[in-house]
Amino acid sequence: MRIIGGRDYYDSGMALGHDEHVVFVREKDRWLPAQDAARDAALPYEALRLRYLDARTGDVVRHDSYEASLVHGGATFLVRRVTAVVCGKLHRGLDVERSASWPHPSQDRAVLWTLESLNEWLARFGLRAEDGAKEWFEREGRVRLPGYFGAKDLPPKAMDYVVANRIAVMTFVDKPAWGANEACAWRVNGDDLKDIQFYRVMDAYTLFQEIEMWVGGVLASSGNPMVEIKDDKVKAAKHGFDEWSFRKPPRTAG
């Protein structure tokens, strides 16, 4: 697979052999508003409720009722939901960040994709998390903690949507608590998997192969036309040309 546009952690998979006939074009400015994702692709915003406990005493530090921050041990913790749709699979994680100003400024951030890794990270600061939802929460179609993490197959409507719209990668990150009223959107076919630390889920070579098989197999056999490339420079790169293919390069001194 040849990749055009952007740079992501799995690009290194190209060094280990690939099919030159498969081309994945990363799209810099393709976004899908959250409301459109919920309506057209059956990808709603999933609520998650957590209860944070003092790891030593078991006392409740915070019962998170849709709010994404807590204060503990003189530090502020922010928690944001992260979702990635990669090659027809749905992955959910949490972007966690700790900021402290005393006794000296410090910051610690990670995107975690399993409950075990979440509690390992929290344990460093004397915390642990558990499901804070009531029974009715799940009956309303909301996600509870035991079923939040892990790769899942997309529901049929969502699968039809990503195939019909030639989507290999979609990512969604919650706005921080203070920006909750801002418009939220999914990024489509971007190069931000490294930013959400998806390498914790899948190593570079495995993910490269997955995308290559998805683009060259599932999407190519779906009957949809290949992505139309309008930019002349991208077209040239796709066909193996560079800026000096049709003219002489400048002479170098010496």
HUFENVEN-V532724 format. One line per field, one symbol per residue. ss: DSSP state (H for helix, E for strand, L for the rest). burial: + if it has 24 or more other ideal C-beta (glycine too) atoms within 12 Angstrom, else -. A space follows every 10 residues. Layout:
BEGIN
ss = ???
burial = ???
END
This chain:
BEGIN
ss = LEEELLLLHH HHHHHHLLLL LLEEELLLLL EEEHHHHHHH LLLLLLLLLE EEEELLLLLE EEELLLLLEE EELLEEEEEE EEEEEELLEE EEEEEEEEEE LLLLLEEEEE EELLHHHHHH HHHLLLEEEE ELLLHHHHHL LLLLHHHLLL LEELLHHHHH HHHHLLLLEE EEELLLHHHL LLLLEEEELL LLLLLLLHHH LLLHHHHHHH HHHHHHHHHL LLLLLLLLLL LHHHHHHHLL LLLLLLLLLL LLLL
burial = ++++++-+++ +-++---+-- -++++++--+ -+-+--+--- +-++++++++ +++------- ++-+--++++ -+--++++++ ++++++++++ ++++++++-- ---------+ +++-+--++- ++--+-++++ +++------- --+++--++- ---+---++- +++-++++++ ++++------ ---+++++++ ++++-+++++ ++-+--++++ ++++++-+++ ------+--- -------+-- ---------- ----
END
